Amino acid sequence: MQENLFGQGLELMVFGMGTVFVFLVLLVGATRLLSLLVEKLDLVDAAPEPDRAMAPALDQRRLVAVIGAAIQQHRRHRR
């Protein structure tokens, strides 16, 4: 009786792991196929490159503005 139960458990484990493995292989294959299809059809829209000369100055000003707004909001809610 014990051997039969162990054999059934082993069979169920192998079947379950095999099913998961086959599903994952199919999922990886489908993902690669769709990736190739998107590249071939050029569906990925290339984002325009931002002007690198102005980026640091804009980022610095934006950062100062965000920090200032956060400090003001903190002082308002603290009172």
N, C-alpha and C positions, 0 to 999 in steps of 0.2 A: 504494500500500500504506500509506504514511504517513498520507494523508488519511483512509483507511478506519479506521485504528486511532484516530486523533484523534476522528473522528466517533462511534465506538463508545464511547470514553471519555466524551465529552461527553453522549451519550445515557444512559449508565449513571449519570453524576453527576446529571443532571436527574431521572432516575427515582428515585434514592436520596434526593435532597433533597426531592422531591415527596412520597415516602412518609413521610419523617420529619415534614414539615410537616402532612400530613393527620392523622397519628397525634397530633401535639401539639394540633391544633385539636380533635380528638375528646376528648382528655384534658382540656383546659380546659373544654369544654362539659359533659362528665360531672361534673367537679368542681363547676362552678357549679350544675348541676342537683341534685346531692346536697346542696349547701349550702342551696339553696332548700327542698329537701324537709325537711331537718333543722330549719330555721327554722320552716317551716309546721307540722310535727308537734310542735314544741317539745320535741325530744329532748335539747337541751342543758340540763343541770341547772344552774340558777343557784346558785353557791356563796353561802352566807350571808356577809354582810359581818362581819368581825371587829370587836370593840369597839375603836374607834380611840383611846379615852382610855387604855386599858390596854396597847395595843400597844407603845409606846416603852419602857415600864418592863419589860415581859416580854422584849422583844428585848435590852435592855441587860443584864438579869440572865442571860439565856441566853448572851449573848456572853461575859460575864465567866466563866461556868462552863465554856464550851467552851475559852476561852483557858487557863484554869487547868488543865484536864484535859490539854491539849496540852503545856503546860510540864512537868507531872508525868511524862507519858509520855516526853517527850524526855529528862528527867533520868534516868529509869529505864534507858532504852536506851543512854544515853551511858556508863554505868559498866561 
